[in-house]
Amino acid sequence: MGRKVSYDEKIKIVQWVLDHGNNYQVAAKEFDVSYNRVYDWVRKYQATSDWEVLKDHRGKKPRLKGDNLTREEQLEEENRQLKARLRRLEVEQAFAKKLKEIRNREVNDPHDTKRFGN
């Protein structure tokens, strides 16, 4: 995996490549990034002529808060939160069950259940 490259660095690299006759290999060595990344950035810029395409938009989409949500958006957000809570509870329950099973394997006498609460 290559090093992290800021938005400003991407612009500088793409501009350098365009100024030097699309020499991707030299740019990759010059700026210590992979050939593929340089080629991809230049291709994206040339397709749109917009520097914004070089921004990194990965990660969670910001959630809208407050009164600017429609009723449908509010319900979707509540549904998402409830599903996440349900999933978390299911995982916790499965973990507790598995932990109890593992602990019970250590019991020599199957009738000795004093150590465990059922």
Summary of the structure (lengths in Angstrom):
residues: 118
radius of gyration: 27.1
end to end distance: 49.1
largest distance: 80.7
contacts: 230
relative contact order: 0.07
helix: 65%
strand: 0%
